[in-house]
Amino acid sequence: MTSKLEQLKQFTTVVADTGDFAAIEKLKPVDATTNPSLLLKAASSDSNSDRLKEAFTGSNNDINVASDRFAVAIGREILKVVPGRVSTEVDARLSFDTQACIDRADRIVGLYEDFGIGRDRILIKLASTWEGIKAAEALEKKGIQCNLTLLFSFAQAQACADAGVFLISPFVGRIYDWYKKAEGKDYVGAEDPGVQSVTRIYNYYKANDYKTVVMGASFRNLSQIEELAGCDRLTISPDLLHKLSEDTGTLEQKLKPGNGGEPRVTLNESQFRWASNEDAMATEKLAEGIRQFARDQVALEKMLSAKA
């Protein structure tokens, strides 16, 4: 019998949400994504001790450079086992500084290019703040494609599409978490607010012929993945990928072009900020996500410093 993972791969590009090389090699996704939390986990593994040391040794004692070097070292290893791309994230502490995001992205790309890895195999991850979106717009224009993360609202998705961003990562599970806590309800299937958010964005993009790729992220259970089967891409943890590989039930394609969608609306900065202000869930989860990634970045830097 064909597993649900193999069925999913027929109409959705499957991406591994991990920095674990062994898991990636076993599950064979097309792409992989990393973030500061996943890099911190990778840094805690004895198997990456030498990579931590090498990252700091070549940094000229600049801890920010060392962090980027370690992220690229993990990305390089991932690219040995995936045929597609790896996403590498800009320091979350720069999320409200457009030029700083651009400069850091340029450095990350340069580090990859120093090892002979071209831009066609890299996505730069940026938080979906107004400043992050504007940085992505500038980077896209010079051939550096981006993955906009920590995306929780329709307004963020609208702004990313108009900026010509290559890919967005709307977070399903974290939206689910917020509504479950706020309303005391355990949502299931199509009524899940996280599923509804990605479905709305997907339909809007297809109805208005946006080329931006929709990649659902941050899943809590198999039901969320199954409801979004047919999405352009889904980035999934090794644990859930393993469960999909063991399930031989029938998987139905739920998302496809032609299912309708809202008319195109272009937001200026003030409209974007107002729409964000009016969405309590998105405001809280974006801020929370940036804080968490920043904390993990600081923890990673401490580990790098310890290798000095």
C-alpha positions in Angstrom: 0.0 0.0 0.0 1.1 3.6 -0.8 1.8 5.7 2.3 0.1 9.0 2.9 3.6 10.6 2.6 4.0 9.2 -0.9 0.5 10.3 -1.8 1.2 13.8 -0.5 4.3 14.0 -2.6 2.2 13.6 -5.7 0.6 17.0 -5.4 2.6 18.9 -2.7 6.4 19.5 -2.5 7.4 18.1 0.9 10.0 20.0 2.9 11.7 18.7 6.1 11.5 21.1 9.0 14.8 20.1 10.7 18.5 20.3 10.9 18.8 16.5 11.5 20.8 15.1 8.6 19.9 11.5 9.4 16.2 12.2 9.4 16.4 14.1 6.2 18.3 11.3 4.5 15.8 8.8 5.6 12.6 10.7 4.7 13.9 12.1 1.4 12.1 15.5 1.2 12.8 17.9 -1.7 13.9 20.9 0.4 14.7 21.6 4.1 14.2 24.6 6.4 16.1 25.7 9.4 15.6 28.4 12.0 17.4 29.5 15.2 15.6 27.0 17.3 16.5 24.1 15.0 20.1 25.4 14.8 20.4 25.5 18.6 19.2 21.9 18.7 21.8 21.0 16.1 24.5 22.8 18.0 23.7 20.8 21.1 24.5 17.6 19.2 28.0 16.2 19.7 28.1 15.4 16.0 28.2 19.1 15.3 30.9 20.0 17.8 33.6 20.4 15.1 31.3 22.6 13.1 30.8 25.0 16.0 34.5 25.2 16.5 35.2 25.8 12.9 32.5 28.5 12.7 34.1 30.5 15.5 37.7 29.9 14.3 36.9 31.5 10.9 34.9 34.4 12.3 37.7 36.8 13.3 36.1 36.8 16.8 32.9 38.3 15.5 30.1 36.2 17.1 27.5 37.3 14.5 29.8 36.1 11.7 30.3 32.8 13.7 26.6 32.3 13.9 26.1 32.8 10.2 29.0 30.5 9.5 27.5 27.8 11.7 24.1 28.2 10.0 25.7 27.9 6.6 27.7 24.8 7.7 24.5 23.1 8.7 22.9 24.2 5.4 25.8 22.8 3.4 25.4 19.4 5.0 21.6 19.5 4.4 22.2 20.3 0.7 24.2 17.1 0.4 21.0 15.1 1.1 18.2 17.1 -0.5 18.0 17.8 -4.2 16.4 21.2 -3.7 17.0 24.1 -1.4 17.7 25.0 2.2 16.2 28.0 4.0 18.7 29.9 6.3 17.3 32.6 8.6 18.5 36.1 9.2 19.0 37.0 12.9 15.5 37.7 14.4 16.9 40.7 16.3 17.1 42.5 12.9 13.4 42.0 12.1 12.6 45.8 12.3 15.6 47.0 10.4 15.3 46.7 6.6 18.9 47.5 5.7 20.4 45.3 8.4 18.3 42.4 7.1 19.6 43.0 3.6 23.2 43.3 4.7 22.9 40.0 6.8 21.3 38.2 3.9 24.1 39.3 1.6 26.6 37.9 4.0 24.8 34.6 4.3 24.6 34.2 0.5 28.3 35.2 0.2 29.3 32.5 2.7 27.4 29.9 0.7 29.0 31.1 -2.5 32.4 30.8 -1.0 31.7 27.1 -0.8 30.5 26.9 -4.4 26.8 26.8 -3.5 24.7 29.0 -5.8 21.7 31.2 -5.0 19.4 28.7 -6.8 19.8 26.4 -3.8 19.3 28.9 -1.0 16.3 30.7 0.4 16.9 33.5 2.9 14.4 33.5 5.8 13.1 36.7 7.2 10.3 37.5 9.7 7.1 38.9 8.0 7.4 42.3 9.6 6.9 45.3 7.3 10.7 45.8 7.4 11.3 42.2 6.7 9.0 42.2 3.7 10.6 45.4 2.3 14.1 43.8 2.7 12.8 40.7 0.9 11.5 42.9 -1.9 14.9 44.5 -2.4 16.7 41.1 -2.2 14.4 39.5 -4.7 15.2 42.3 -7.2 18.9 41.3 -7.1 18.3 37.6 -7.4 18.3 36.5 -3.8 15.1 34.6 -3.2 13.4 34.7 0.2 11.2 32.7 2.5 9.0 34.9 4.7 8.4 33.2 8.0 6.4 33.9 11.2 3.4 34.7 9.0 0.1 34.6 10.8 -2.2 37.1 9.1 -3.8 37.7 5.7 -2.3 41.2 5.6 1.2 39.7 5.9 0.4 37.4 3.0 -1.0 40.3 0.9 2.1 42.4 1.4 4.4 39.5 0.7 2.7 38.8 -2.6 2.9 42.4 -3.7 6.5 42.5 -2.8 7.2 39.6 -5.2 8.5 37.3 -2.4 9.4 33.9 -3.7 7.9 31.9 -0.8 5.9 32.4 2.4 5.6 30.1 5.4 2.2 30.7 7.1 2.2 29.0 10.6 -0.6 26.6 11.0 0.1 25.1 14.5 0.8 28.4 16.3 -2.5 29.9 15.0 -4.2 26.7 16.3 -2.5 27.1 19.6 -3.7 30.7 20.1 -7.3 30.0 19.3 -7.4 26.8 21.3 -6.1 28.7 24.4 -8.3 31.8 23.7 -11.5 30.0 23.1 -11.0 26.8 25.0 -11.8 24.6 21.9 -9.8 21.8 20.3 -10.3 22.5 16.6 -10.3 19.5 14.3 -10.1 19.3 10.5 -11.3 22.1 8.2 -12.6 24.1 11.2 -9.0 24.6 12.5 -8.2 28.3 12.3 -4.6 27.6 11.2 -5.9 25.4 8.3 -8.5 28.1 7.4 -5.8 30.8 7.3 -3.5 28.9 4.9 -6.5 27.9 2.7 -7.6 31.5 2.4 -4.1 32.6 1.5 -3.7 29.8 -1.1 -7.0 30.6 -2.7 -6.3 34.4 -2.8 -2.9 33.8 -4.4 -4.2 31.4 -7.1 -7.3 33.6 -7.8 -5.0 36.6 -8.5 -2.3 34.7 -10.3 0.4 35.5 -7.7 3.6 33.5 -8.2 4.6 33.5 -4.6 4.8 29.9 -3.2 2.6 29.0 -0.2 4.4 26.6 2.2 2.3 25.7 5.2 4.4 25.3 8.4 4.3 24.6 12.1 2.0 21.6 12.3 0.7 20.0 15.5 -1.0 16.9 14.0 -1.6 14.9 10.9 -5.1 16.3 10.4 -3.7 19.8 9.7 -1.4 18.4 7.1 -4.2 16.3 5.5 -6.5 19.3 5.2 -3.8 21.2 3.4 -2.8 18.5 0.9 -2.4 20.2 -2.4 -0.8 23.3 -1.0 2.3 24.3 -3.0 4.6 23.1 -0.3 4.4 21.9 3.3 7.3 21.9 5.7 6.9 19.1 8.2 8.8 17.9 11.3 10.5 14.4 11.1 8.1 13.0 13.7 5.0 13.9 11.6 6.8 12.8 8.4 7.4 9.5 9.9 3.8 9.1 10.9 2.7 10.0 7.4 5.1 7.3 6.0 3.5 4.7 8.2 -0.1 5.6 7.4 -1.5 3.8 4.4 -4.9 5.3 4.3 -6.2 7.4 1.4 -5.2 11.0 1.2 -7.4 13.4 -0.7 -6.1 16.6 -2.4 -8.0 19.4 -0.6 -6.3 22.5 -2.1 -6.1 23.2 -5.9 -6.4 26.3 -8.1 -9.9 27.3 -9.2 -11.5 27.1 -5.8 -12.3 30.8 -5.7 -10.6 33.6 -3.8 -10.9 37.2 -2.8 -10.1 40.1 -5.2 -6.6 41.6 -5.1 -6.0 44.3 -2.5 -2.6 46.2 -2.2 -1.8 47.5 1.2 0.4 50.5 1.9 2.5 50.6 5.1 -0.2 52.4 7.3 -2.9 50.0 6.0 -0.6 47.0 6.8 0.1 48.2 10.3 -3.5 48.9 11.0 -4.6 45.5 9.7 -1.9 43.9 11.9 -3.0 45.9 14.9 -6.6 44.7 14.5 -5.5 41.0 14.5 -4.6 40.2 18.1 -3.6 36.7 17.3 -1.2 37.7 14.6 0.3 40.5 16.6 0.9 38.4 19.6 2.3 35.3 17.7 4.6 37.4 15.5 6.1 39.2 18.6 6.3 35.9 20.5 8.0 34.2 17.6 10.6 36.9 17.1 11.4 36.9 20.9 11.8 33.1 20.9 14.0 33.0 17.8 16.1 35.9 19.4 16.5 34.0 22.6 17.6 30.9 20.7 20.0 33.0 18.7 21.6 34.3 21.9 21.8 30.8 23.3 23.6 29.6 20.1 26.0 32.5 20.4 26.9 31.5 23.9 27.6 28.0 22.7 29.8 29.4 19.9 31.7 31.6 22.4 32.3 28.6 24.6 34.2 27.0 21.7 36.5 29.9 21.3 
